[in-house]
């Protein structure tokens, strides 16, 4: 079986990459359902996909990315426009699934698909509702530890003695989970004491721990500081565009007062931090993990 798959990959090197992209697009379509329904405590299984007018969406009008392009962003049944974000989520998921496949061996790529899916869903839910469901924090953290135990390559222990590799990988995931969440919890508590108000939601604390389960403690630390940089750049650009255009920018992160009232972007208002953590955590997982490991190895005593 494995030799046959290897032969297919040798004869058609594009085949499995295309398959990874297609799988990502399909998963992205399902993530759109999760993003819409989970915050409303609705089932993500039933009923099937349906239009805002209540009519079911036919399978041929529910093809990832293609349907939005063919229908030009309007429902076939009633002509209502629907957001380009649906196609964007599908295309983004497909691209990141492909990136995982091209960058990692298959077992680690599959673990990456789990992380990518959770980060995308959590990002858009947090942008819309200022919450990250426990499925994408506690659930993702548990999944990270379980996958690390089953797939030692997730934390770089491929090729070691089987049982030892599994245990070392699981230990790295647990360290990432505990150190990541603990580190952010202390930052949140200190910031709250200094500012006399909540500076970070507990969902963000759990979210960093979940990212750490997949990326190790270095990845959790990178997600916090990298997320702060991403947020600063993102919000600064959005504020600049907002000021120049004289109106609120639709692509900017949603913001609100401490009392939960919507407000234009500005310093001192609440913005969702989860998306920024997700971007930084994913960047570490895909590209910066080797650099960060080398940095900590040469500048600090390794945590072993």
ZARORO-38175 format. One line per 8 residues: number of its first residue (from 1); their letters; for each residue x, y, z of N, C-alpha, C. Coordinates in Angstrom, 2 decimals. Example, Ala and Ser with C-alpha at 12.3 -4.5 7.8 and 13.67 -1.06 7.14 Angstrom:
1	AS	13.19/-5.69/7.80/12.30/-4.50/7.80/13.20/-3.30/7.80; 12.85/-2.25/7.08/13.67/-1.06/7.14/12.90/0.03/7.87
This chain:
1	XXXXXXXX	0.83/-1.20/0.00/0.00/0.00/0.00/0.87/1.26/0.00; 1.85/1.29/0.94/2.73/2.46/1.04/3.59/2.61/-0.20; 4.02/1.46/-0.77/4.83/1.53/-1.99/4.01/2.07/-3.16; 2.71/1.72/-3.19/1.84/2.23/-4.26/1.65/3.74/-4.15; 1.45/4.21/-2.90/1.31/5.65/-2.69/2.59/6.40/-3.04; 3.72/5.78/-2.69/5.00/6.39/-3.03/5.19/6.48/-4.54; 4.71/5.46/-5.24/4.83/5.46/-6.70/3.94/6.54/-7.31; 2.74/6.70/-6.75/1.84/7.76/-7.22/2.49/9.12/-7.03
9	XXXXXXXX	3.11/9.31/-5.87/3.77/10.58/-5.58/4.95/10.82/-6.51; 5.63/9.73/-6.88/6.78/9.84/-7.79/6.32/10.18/-9.20; 5.25/9.53/-9.64/4.76/9.75/-11.00/3.99/11.06/-11.14; 3.27/11.43/-10.08/2.44/12.64/-10.13/2.68/13.47/-8.85; 3.79/14.17/-8.77/4.14/14.88/-7.53/3.13/15.94/-7.11; 2.26/16.35/-8.01/1.25/17.36/-7.69/0.02/16.76/-7.04; -0.16/15.42/-7.15/-1.43/14.79/-6.77/-1.77/15.00/-5.30; -0.86/14.66/-4.40/-1.16/14.75/-2.97/-1.23/16.21/-2.51
17	XXXXXXXX	-0.49/17.09/-3.17/-0.60/18.51/-2.85/-1.99/19.03/-3.21; -2.47/18.62/-4.39/-3.82/19.01/-4.81/-4.86/18.44/-3.87; -4.64/17.20/-3.42/-5.57/16.56/-2.50/-5.61/17.30/-1.16; -4.43/17.73/-0.68/-4.37/18.50/0.58/-5.12/19.82/0.43; -4.95/20.48/-0.71/-5.64/21.75/-0.96/-7.16/21.53/-0.99; -7.60/20.49/-1.68/-9.03/20.19/-1.78/-9.61/19.85/-0.41; -8.89/19.04/0.36/-9.34/18.70/1.71/-9.47/19.96/2.56; -8.50/20.86/2.44/-8.56/22.11/3.20/-9.77/22.95/2.84
25	XXXXXXXX	-10.10/23.00/1.56/-11.27/23.77/1.11/-12.56/23.18/1.68; -12.64/21.84/1.71/-13.83/21.17/2.26/-13.92/21.43/3.77; -12.79/21.31/4.47/-12.79/21.58/5.91/-13.14/23.04/6.16; -12.65/23.94/5.30/-12.97/25.36/5.45/-14.47/25.62/5.34; -15.14/24.87/4.46/-16.59/25.00/4.34/-17.27/24.59/5.64; -16.77/23.51/6.26/-17.32/23.08/7.55/-17.00/24.10/8.65; -15.83/24.71/8.59/-15.47/25.72/9.59/-16.42/26.92/9.53; -16.87/27.27/8.33/-17.85/28.35/8.21/-19.11/28.04/9.00
33	XXXXXXXX	-19.52/26.77/8.98/-20.69/26.34/9.77/-20.40/26.50/11.25; -19.21/26.06/11.68/-18.82/26.17/13.09/-18.78/27.63/13.53; -18.21/28.48/12.71/-18.06/29.91/13.05/-19.42/30.56/13.23; -20.38/30.17/12.42/-21.71/30.78/12.49/-22.55/30.18/13.61; -22.51/28.86/13.76/-23.46/28.20/14.66/-22.98/28.04/16.10; -21.70/27.79/16.30/-21.24/27.48/17.66/-21.50/28.60/18.66; -21.22/29.87/18.33/-21.52/30.93/19.30/-23.00/31.04/19.64; -23.87/30.57/18.74/-25.32/30.61/18.97/-25.82/29.32/19.61
41	XXXXXXXX	-24.88/28.42/19.99/-25.23/27.13/20.61/-26.15/26.30/19.72; -25.91/26.37/18.42/-26.67/25.57/17.46/-25.87/24.34/17.05; -26.55/23.29/16.64/-25.88/22.08/16.19/-25.11/22.36/14.91; -23.90/21.79/14.82/-23.11/21.96/13.60/-23.35/20.79/12.64; -24.26/19.91/13.02/-24.57/18.74/12.20/-25.91/18.88/11.50; -26.93/19.24/12.27/-28.27/19.40/11.71/-28.83/20.77/12.09; -29.65/21.39/11.27/-29.99/20.95/9.91/-28.84/21.18/8.95; -28.99/20.72/7.72/-27.97/20.95/6.71/-27.86/22.42/6.34
49	XXXXXXXX	-26.90/22.74/5.50/-26.68/24.13/5.11/-27.95/24.71/4.48; -28.30/25.90/4.91/-29.50/26.54/4.38/-29.28/28.03/4.24; -30.05/28.64/3.37/-29.97/30.08/3.11/-30.60/30.85/4.26; -30.34/32.13/4.31/-30.95/32.99/5.34/-32.47/33.04/5.19; -32.96/32.74/4.00/-34.41/32.72/3.79/-35.04/31.42/4.27; -34.20/30.45/4.66/-34.70/29.20/5.21/-34.66/28.02/4.27; -34.42/28.26/2.99/-34.41/27.16/2.02/-33.07/26.42/2.06; -33.10/25.07/1.94/-31.85/24.30/1.93/-30.99/24.68/0.72
57	XXXXXXXX	-29.69/24.59/0.91/-28.75/24.88/-0.18/-28.37/23.58/-0.85; -28.58/23.50/-2.17/-28.26/22.28/-2.92/-26.76/22.03/-2.91; -26.37/20.77/-3.04/-24.95/20.43/-2.97/-24.12/21.17/-4.02; -24.70/21.34/-5.21/-23.95/22.00/-6.29/-23.83/23.51/-6.07; -24.58/24.04/-5.11/-24.43/25.45/-4.75/-23.63/25.61/-3.45; -23.04/24.50/-2.99/-22.31/24.51/-1.74/-20.87/24.03/-1.92; -20.36/24.19/-3.14/-18.99/23.79/-3.43/-18.03/24.86/-2.88; -17.02/24.46/-2.14/-16.10/25.44/-1.54/-15.49/26.37/-2.60
65	XXXXXXXX	-15.50/27.64/-2.33/-14.93/28.71/-3.15/-15.66/28.84/-4.49; -15.81/27.73/-5.22/-16.38/27.78/-6.57/-17.81/28.31/-6.57; -18.61/27.87/-5.61/-20.01/28.29/-5.60/-20.15/29.80/-5.44; -19.30/30.36/-4.58/-19.37/31.82/-4.38/-19.01/32.54/-5.69; -18.02/32.03/-6.39/-17.60/32.65/-7.65/-18.68/32.48/-8.73; -19.22/31.27/-8.84/-20.23/31.00/-9.87/-21.50/31.81/-9.63; -21.92/31.88/-8.37/-23.15/32.60/-8.03/-22.91/34.10/-7.81; -21.65/34.51/-7.88/-21.27/35.91/-7.70/-21.73/36.45/-6.34
73	XXXXXXXX	-21.61/35.59/-5.35/-21.90/36.01/-3.98/-23.37/36.21/-3.67; -24.26/35.60/-4.46/-25.70/35.74/-4.21/-26.36/34.37/-4.17; -27.29/34.19/-3.24/-28.00/32.91/-3.12/-28.86/32.66/-4.36; -28.84/31.43/-4.84/-29.63/31.09/-6.03/-31.13/31.17/-5.73; -31.53/30.77/-4.50/-32.95/30.66/-4.19/-33.65/32.00/-4.07; -32.98/33.01/-3.49/-33.67/34.27/-3.25/-32.89/35.50/-3.70; -31.65/35.28/-4.17/-30.85/36.40/-4.66/-30.19/37.24/-3.59; -30.29/36.81/-2.32/-29.66/37.59/-1.25/-28.14/37.47/-1.36
81	XXXXXXXX	-27.42/38.57/-1.17/-25.95/38.48/-1.17/-25.46/37.84/0.12; -24.38/37.09/0.02/-23.75/36.56/1.23/-22.26/36.86/1.18; -21.67/36.97/2.35/-20.34/37.54/2.52/-19.26/36.77/1.77; -18.30/37.52/1.24/-17.14/36.90/0.61/-16.29/36.18/1.64; -16.56/36.43/2.92/-15.76/35.78/3.97/-15.91/34.27/3.92; -17.06/33.77/3.46/-17.23/32.32/3.35/-16.18/31.73/2.41; -16.04/32.34/1.24/-15.04/31.86/0.29/-13.62/32.09/0.81; -13.42/33.21/1.52/-12.10/33.52/2.06/-11.65/32.47/3.08
89	XXXXXXXX	-12.56/32.08/3.98/-12.23/31.06/4.98/-11.89/29.74/4.29; -12.64/29.38/3.28/-12.38/28.13/2.55/-11.03/28.19/1.84; -10.74/29.31/1.20/-9.48/29.45/0.48/-8.30/29.52/1.45; -8.47/30.21/2.55/-7.41/30.31/3.56/-7.09/28.93/4.14; -8.12/28.19/4.48/-7.91/26.85/5.05/-7.21/25.96/4.04; -7.63/26.02/2.77/-7.02/25.22/1.73/-5.53/25.56/1.58; -5.21/26.85/1.57/-3.82/27.28/1.41/-2.95/26.83/2.57; -3.49/26.90/3.80/-2.71/26.51/4.97/-2.57/24.98/5.07
97	XXXXXXXX	-3.58/24.24/4.64/-3.44/22.78/4.56/-2.33/22.42/3.58; -2.31/23.10/2.45/-1.26/22.85/1.46/0.11/23.20/2.03; 0.22/24.32/2.76/1.49/24.72/3.36/1.99/23.66/4.33; 1.10/23.14/5.15/1.48/22.07/6.09/2.01/20.85/5.33; 1.32/20.49/4.26/1.72/19.32/3.49/3.09/19.50/2.84; 3.36/20.70/2.34/4.62/20.95/1.65/5.79/21.12/2.62; 5.51/21.57/3.85/6.58/21.86/4.80/6.95/20.69/5.70; 6.02/19.76/5.93/6.24/18.71/6.93/5.99/17.33/6.35
105	XXXXXXXX	6.53/16.30/7.01/6.17/14.93/6.64/4.69/14.69/6.94; 4.06/13.72/6.27/2.61/13.52/6.42/2.07/13.46/7.85; 2.70/12.72/8.79/2.12/12.68/10.15/2.05/14.05/10.82; 3.11/14.84/10.70/3.10/16.17/11.30/2.17/17.10/10.53; 2.09/16.93/9.21/1.16/17.74/8.41/-0.27/17.53/8.87; -0.63/16.28/9.17/-1.98/15.98/9.64/-2.25/16.65/10.99; -1.25/16.67/11.86/-1.38/17.38/13.14/-1.56/18.88/12.88; -0.82/19.38/11.90/-0.94/20.79/11.54/-2.32/21.13/11.04
113	XXXXXXXX	-2.96/20.21/10.34/-4.32/20.46/9.85/-5.30/20.65/11.02; -5.10/19.88/12.08/-5.95/20.04/13.26/-5.74/21.43/13.87; -4.48/21.83/14.01/-4.17/23.14/14.57/-4.71/24.27/13.70; -4.48/24.18/12.40/-4.95/25.20/11.47/-6.47/25.37/11.56; -7.18/24.26/11.56/-8.65/24.31/11.60/-9.14/25.01/12.85; -8.56/24.66/14.00/-8.99/25.26/15.26/-8.64/26.74/15.31; -7.46/27.11/14.84/-7.05/28.52/14.89/-7.92/29.39/14.00; -8.28/28.88/12.82/-9.13/29.66/11.92/-10.51/29.87/12.52
121	XXXXXXXX	-11.11/28.80/13.01/-12.45/28.91/13.61/-12.42/29.85/14.82; -11.42/29.69/15.69/-11.32/30.54/16.88/-11.12/32.00/16.51; -10.33/32.24/15.47/-10.06/33.62/15.04/-11.33/34.35/14.64; -12.13/33.74/13.79/-13.32/34.44/13.29/-14.44/34.51/14.33; -14.51/33.52/15.20/-15.50/33.60/16.29/-15.11/34.72/17.25; -13.82/34.83/17.55/-13.37/35.89/18.46/-13.57/37.27/17.83; -13.33/37.38/16.54/-13.55/38.66/15.86/-15.02/39.08/15.92; -15.91/38.10/15.82/-17.35/38.40/15.79/-17.96/38.58/17.18
129	XXXXXXXX	-17.47/37.79/18.16/-18.18/37.72/19.44/-17.33/37.96/20.68; -16.03/38.19/20.51/-15.15/38.38/21.67/-15.13/37.16/22.59; -15.29/35.98/22.02/-15.19/34.75/22.81/-14.43/33.71/22.00; -13.79/32.77/22.71/-13.20/31.61/22.08/-13.78/30.39/22.78; -14.62/29.61/22.10/-15.25/28.45/22.74/-14.21/27.48/23.30; -14.57/26.78/24.36/-13.66/25.82/24.99/-13.22/24.73/24.03; -14.03/24.46/23.01/-13.64/23.46/22.00/-12.29/23.81/21.39; -12.03/25.11/21.22/-10.80/25.55/20.57/-9.73/26.00/21.57
137	XXXXXXXX	-9.97/25.79/22.84/-8.95/26.08/23.86/-8.65/24.80/24.63; -9.57/24.39/25.49/-9.39/23.16/26.26/-9.33/21.95/25.32; -10.27/21.87/24.38/-10.30/20.75/23.44/-9.05/20.68/22.59; -8.59/21.83/22.12/-7.38/21.87/21.29/-6.16/21.48/22.10; -6.11/21.91/23.36/-4.98/21.55/24.22/-4.92/20.05/24.45; -6.06/19.43/24.74/-6.12/17.98/24.93/-5.72/17.26/23.64; -6.23/17.75/22.51/-5.88/17.15/21.21/-4.38/17.26/20.95; -3.78/18.39/21.33/-2.36/18.58/21.13/-1.52/17.58/21.91
145	XXXXXXXX	-1.88/17.34/23.16/-1.16/16.36/23.98/-1.33/14.96/23.43; -2.55/14.62/23.03/-2.82/13.28/22.49/-2.07/13.06/21.18; -2.10/14.06/20.30/-1.41/13.93/19.02/0.10/13.89/19.20; 0.61/14.67/20.15/2.05/14.65/20.42/2.49/13.28/20.90; 1.65/12.63/21.71/1.97/11.29/22.19/1.97/10.28/21.06; 1.02/10.40/20.15/0.89/9.45/19.04/1.87/9.75/17.90; 2.22/11.03/17.73/3.08/11.45/16.60/4.28/12.22/17.16; 5.35/11.52/17.52/6.53/12.20/18.09/7.13/13.27/17.18
153	XXXXXXXX	6.90/13.14/15.86/7.44/14.13/14.92/6.86/15.52/15.17; 5.72/15.61/15.84/5.11/16.91/16.11/6.05/17.81/16.88; 6.85/17.21/17.77/7.81/17.99/18.56/9.25/17.61/18.26; 9.47/17.07/17.06/10.84/16.83/16.61/11.51/15.60/17.17; 10.74/14.59/17.55/11.34/13.38/18.13/11.23/12.17/17.21; 11.02/12.40/15.93/10.98/11.30/14.98/12.37/10.65/14.89; 12.39/9.34/14.77/13.67/8.64/14.64/14.25/8.17/15.96; 13.69/8.60/17.08/14.16/8.13/18.39/13.49/6.79/18.72
161	XXXXXXXX	13.94/6.15/19.78/13.33/4.90/20.20/11.84/5.11/20.43; 10.98/4.24/19.89/9.53/4.48/19.88/8.92/4.97/21.19; 9.02/4.18/22.27/8.34/4.57/23.50/8.93/5.86/24.07; 10.26/5.97/24.03/10.92/7.17/24.56/10.52/8.40/23.75; 10.46/8.25/22.43/10.06/9.37/21.56/8.65/9.83/21.87; 7.74/8.89/22.08/6.35/9.23/22.39/6.25/9.99/23.71; 6.98/9.52/24.71/6.92/10.16/26.03/7.57/11.55/26.01; 8.68/11.68/25.31/9.34/13.00/25.23/8.46/14.00/24.48
169	XXXXXXXX	7.80/13.53/23.43/6.92/14.41/22.67/5.72/14.84/23.53; 5.15/13.88/24.28/4.04/14.20/25.17/4.46/15.20/26.24; 5.68/15.03/26.76/6.19/15.95/27.79/6.36/17.35/27.22; 6.86/17.45/25.99/6.99/18.77/25.34/5.63/19.43/25.18; 4.62/18.65/24.82/3.27/19.20/24.66/2.72/19.68/26.00; 2.93/18.90/27.05/2.46/19.30/28.39/3.17/20.55/28.87; 4.48/20.64/28.62/5.21/21.85/29.00/4.68/23.06/28.25; 4.43/22.88/26.96/3.87/23.98/26.18/2.51/24.41/26.70
177	XXXXXXXX	1.69/23.43/27.06/0.35/23.71/27.56/0.40/24.45/28.89; 1.19/23.95/29.83/1.22/24.52/31.18/2.01/25.82/31.25; 3.18/25.85/30.61/3.98/27.07/30.64/3.31/28.18/29.85; 2.73/27.84/28.71/2.05/28.85/27.90/0.89/29.49/28.63; 0.01/28.67/29.18/-1.15/29.23/29.88/-0.74/29.93/31.17; 0.23/29.37/31.89/0.69/30.01/33.12/1.36/31.34/32.87; 2.15/31.41/31.81/2.86/32.63/31.46/1.87/33.76/31.15; 0.86/33.44/30.35/-0.13/34.45/29.99/-0.99/34.83/31.19
185	XXXXXXXX	-1.28/33.87/32.05/-2.09/34.16/33.24/-1.39/35.19/34.12; -0.08/35.03/34.30/0.65/36.01/35.12/0.69/37.38/34.46; 0.84/37.41/33.14/0.80/38.70/32.43/-0.55/39.37/32.62; -1.62/38.57/32.51/-2.97/39.11/32.67/-3.19/39.64/34.08; -2.73/38.91/35.09/-2.92/39.33/36.48/-2.14/40.60/36.79; -0.90/40.67/36.32/-0.08/41.87/36.56/-0.67/43.08/35.84; -1.08/42.89/34.58/-1.67/43.99/33.82/-2.96/44.46/34.47; -3.76/43.53/34.96/-5.01/43.90/35.62/-4.76/44.70/36.89
193	XXXXXXXX	-3.70/44.32/37.63/-3.36/45.04/38.86/-2.88/46.45/38.55; -2.14/46.60/37.47/-1.60/47.93/37.11/-2.67/48.83/36.50; -3.53/48.23/35.65/-4.52/49.03/34.93/-5.85/49.17/35.67; -6.01/48.38/36.73/-7.26/48.40/37.52/-8.46/47.96/36.70; -8.23/47.14/35.67/-9.33/46.58/34.88/-8.82/45.34/34.16; -9.75/44.51/33.70/-9.36/43.28/33.02/-8.60/43.61/31.75; -7.39/43.03/31.61/-6.56/43.32/30.45/-6.59/42.19/29.42; -6.99/41.00/29.85/-7.00/39.85/28.94/-8.01/38.83/29.44
201	XXXXXXXX	-8.80/38.28/28.53/-9.79/37.29/28.93/-9.16/35.95/29.22; -9.83/35.15/30.05/-9.31/33.84/30.42/-9.28/32.91/29.21; -10.14/33.18/28.22/-10.10/32.38/27.00/-8.75/32.49/26.30; -8.14/33.68/26.34/-6.82/33.87/25.74/-5.76/33.07/26.48; -5.91/32.98/27.80/-4.97/32.20/28.62/-5.00/30.74/28.17; -6.19/30.18/28.06/-6.33/28.78/27.64/-5.89/28.60/26.19; -6.14/29.62/25.38/-5.80/29.54/23.95/-4.29/29.43/23.75; -3.52/30.21/24.49/-2.05/30.14/24.38/-1.56/28.78/24.84
209	XXXXXXXX	-2.15/28.24/25.91/-1.78/26.91/26.35/-2.04/25.87/25.27; -3.17/25.98/24.58/-3.50/25.05/23.50/-2.49/25.17/22.36; -2.12/26.38/22.01/-1.10/26.58/20.97/0.22/25.95/21.40; 0.56/26.13/22.69/1.79/25.55/23.21/1.82/24.04/23.15; 0.66/23.39/23.26/0.61/21.93/23.16/1.07/21.45/21.79; 0.88/22.27/20.77/1.31/21.92/19.42/2.70/22.46/19.08; 3.09/23.56/19.69/4.34/24.22/19.31/5.42/24.16/20.38; 5.10/23.64/21.56/6.07/23.65/22.65/6.05/24.98/23.38
217	XXXXXXXX	6.78/25.05/24.50/6.74/26.28/25.29/7.33/27.47/24.54; 8.32/27.19/23.65/8.88/28.30/22.86/7.83/28.91/21.95; 6.99/28.05/21.38/5.93/28.54/20.50/4.89/29.34/21.25; 4.62/28.93/22.50/3.65/29.68/23.31/4.18/31.07/23.62; 5.46/31.15/23.98/6.07/32.46/24.26/6.08/33.31/23.00; 6.42/32.69/21.87/6.44/33.41/20.60/5.05/33.93/20.26; 4.01/33.12/20.53/2.63/33.54/20.22/2.25/34.78/20.99; 2.69/34.88/22.27/2.33/36.03/23.10/3.00/37.30/22.58
225	XXXXXXXX	4.33/37.26/22.43/5.04/38.47/22.01/4.83/38.75/20.52; 4.79/37.69/19.71/4.50/37.89/18.29/3.09/38.40/18.08; 2.13/37.89/18.89/0.76/38.37/18.79/0.64/39.83/19.14; 1.42/40.28/20.14/1.40/41.69/20.51/1.91/42.56/19.36; 2.93/42.09/18.66/3.48/42.84/17.52/2.47/42.86/16.38; 1.88/41.69/16.09/0.86/41.61/15.04/-0.29/42.56/15.35; -0.72/42.57/16.60/-1.83/43.43/17.01/-1.50/44.90/16.88; -0.28/45.26/17.28/0.13/46.67/17.20/0.14/47.15/15.75
233	XXXXXXXX	0.71/46.33/14.87/0.78/46.70/13.46/-0.62/46.75/12.85; -1.41/45.73/13.12/-2.77/45.61/12.57/-3.64/46.79/13.00; -3.65/47.07/14.29/-4.52/48.13/14.80/-4.02/49.50/14.37; -2.69/49.69/14.33/-2.14/50.98/13.90/-2.51/51.27/12.45; -2.38/50.26/11.58/-2.75/50.44/10.18/-4.24/50.71/10.03; -5.06/49.95/10.79/-6.51/50.13/10.72/-6.92/51.53/11.18; -6.28/52.00/12.25/-6.58/53.33/12.76/-6.18/54.41/11.76; -5.03/54.20/11.10/-4.56/55.18/10.12/-5.54/55.26/8.94
241	XXXXXXXX	-5.96/54.08/8.43/-6.90/54.05/7.32/-8.23/54.65/7.75; -8.64/54.32/8.98/-9.90/54.83/9.51/-9.87/56.36/9.59; -8.74/56.90/10.02/-8.62/58.35/10.15/-8.60/59.02/8.78; -7.87/58.42/7.84/-7.76/59.00/6.50/-9.09/58.94/5.74; -9.82/57.84/5.92/-11.07/57.67/5.19/-12.24/58.36/5.88; -12.08/58.62/7.17/-13.15/59.27/7.92/-14.29/58.36/8.30; -14.09/57.04/8.16/-15.14/56.09/8.54/-14.51/54.82/9.06; -15.31/54.03/9.76/-14.82/52.78/10.33/-14.48/51.80/9.22
249	XXXXXXXX	-13.35/51.12/9.37/-12.87/50.21/8.35/-13.43/48.82/8.62; -14.05/48.22/7.60/-14.71/46.94/7.81/-13.74/45.81/8.10; -12.48/45.93/7.63/-11.52/44.84/7.85/-10.81/44.98/9.19; -11.07/46.06/9.91/-10.40/46.27/11.19/-10.95/45.33/12.24; -10.18/45.01/13.28/-10.73/44.20/14.37/-11.84/44.94/15.07; -12.88/44.21/15.43/-13.99/44.81/16.15/-13.51/45.28/17.51; -14.03/46.42/17.97/-13.60/46.96/19.25/-14.81/47.39/20.06; -14.62/47.45/21.39/-15.72/47.84/22.26/-15.17/48.47/23.53
257	XXXXXXXX	-16.04/49.12/24.27/-15.66/49.70/25.55/-15.61/48.60/26.61; -15.16/48.97/27.80/-15.10/48.01/28.90/-16.49/47.48/29.25; -17.51/48.27/28.94/-18.90/47.86/29.23/-19.50/47.02/28.10; -18.74/46.79/27.02/-19.23/45.96/25.94/-19.93/46.71/24.83; -19.88/48.05/24.85/-20.53/48.84/23.80/-19.59/48.99/22.60; -20.08/48.81/21.36/-19.23/48.99/20.17/-18.66/50.40/20.12; -17.43/50.52/19.67/-16.76/51.81/19.59/-15.72/51.75/18.49; -15.38/52.90/17.92/-14.33/52.93/16.91/-12.99/52.57/17.54
265	XXXXXXXX	-12.09/52.09/16.71/-10.77/51.71/17.19/-10.06/52.90/17.83; -9.28/52.59/18.85/-8.49/53.60/19.53/-7.79/52.96/20.70; -6.79/53.63/21.22/-6.07/53.08/22.35/-6.95/53.14/23.59; -6.90/52.03/24.36/-7.70/51.96/25.57/-9.01/51.23/25.40; -9.36/50.84/24.15/-10.59/50.08/23.93/-10.25/48.59/23.82; -11.24/47.74/24.01/-11.04/46.30/23.94/-11.05/45.84/22.48; -10.08/45.01/22.12/-10.06/44.35/20.82/-9.79/42.87/21.05; -10.28/41.99/20.19/-10.01/40.55/20.38/-8.53/40.24/20.16
273	XXXXXXXX	-7.92/39.57/21.13/-6.50/39.24/21.06/-6.28/37.85/20.47; -7.34/37.02/20.49/-7.21/35.66/19.97/-6.69/35.59/18.55; -7.21/36.40/17.61/-6.71/36.34/16.24/-5.22/36.64/16.12; -4.74/37.55/16.95/-3.32/37.90/16.91/-2.46/36.77/17.45; -2.95/36.11/18.52/-2.26/34.94/19.04/-2.24/33.82/18.00; -3.35/33.66/17.29/-3.46/32.61/16.28/-2.47/32.83/15.14; -2.37/34.07/14.67/-1.44/34.38/13.57/0.00/34.09/13.99; 0.37/34.56/15.18/1.74/34.36/15.65/2.02/32.88/15.94
281	XXXXXXXX	1.06/32.19/16.55/1.25/30.77/16.84/1.40/29.94/15.57; 0.61/30.27/14.57/0.68/29.56/13.30/1.99/29.87/12.58; 2.45/31.12/12.65/3.72/31.49/12.04/4.86/30.70/12.66; 4.81/30.52/13.99/5.84/29.73/14.66/5.78/28.28/14.19; 4.59/27.71/14.15/4.44/26.30/13.78/4.95/26.05/12.35; 4.64/26.95/11.43/4.99/26.73/10.03/6.42/27.12/9.69; 6.90/28.24/10.23/8.16/28.79/9.74/9.22/29.10/10.80; 8.83/29.55/11.97/9.81/30.08/12.92/10.24/29.11/14.01
289	XXXXXXXX	9.74/27.86/13.97/10.06/26.92/15.04/11.55/26.60/15.13; 12.21/26.44/13.97/13.64/26.13/13.99/14.45/27.30/14.52; 14.12/28.50/14.07/14.84/29.70/14.53/14.66/29.90/16.03; 13.44/29.71/16.53/13.19/29.90/17.96/13.92/28.86/18.79; 13.92/27.61/18.33/14.62/26.54/19.07/16.11/26.85/19.14; 16.70/27.31/18.03/18.12/27.67/18.02/18.39/28.86/18.93; 17.48/29.83/18.92/17.66/31.03/19.75/17.68/30.67/21.23; 16.70/29.89/21.67/16.65/29.53/23.09/17.79/28.60/23.48
297	XXXXXXXX	18.23/27.75/22.55/19.32/26.82/22.84/20.63/27.58/23.08; 20.87/28.63/22.29/22.13/29.35/22.37/22.12/30.50/23.38; 20.93/30.92/23.81/20.88/32.07/24.71/20.35/31.76/26.10; 19.69/30.60/26.27/19.14/30.25/27.57/19.40/28.79/27.87; 19.32/28.44/29.12/19.44/27.04/29.52/18.18/26.32/29.07; 18.28/25.26/28.28/17.09/24.59/27.78/16.22/24.04/28.92; 14.90/24.11/28.73/13.97/23.53/29.71/13.82/22.06/29.43; 14.57/21.23/30.13/14.50/19.77/29.95/14.39/19.08/31.30
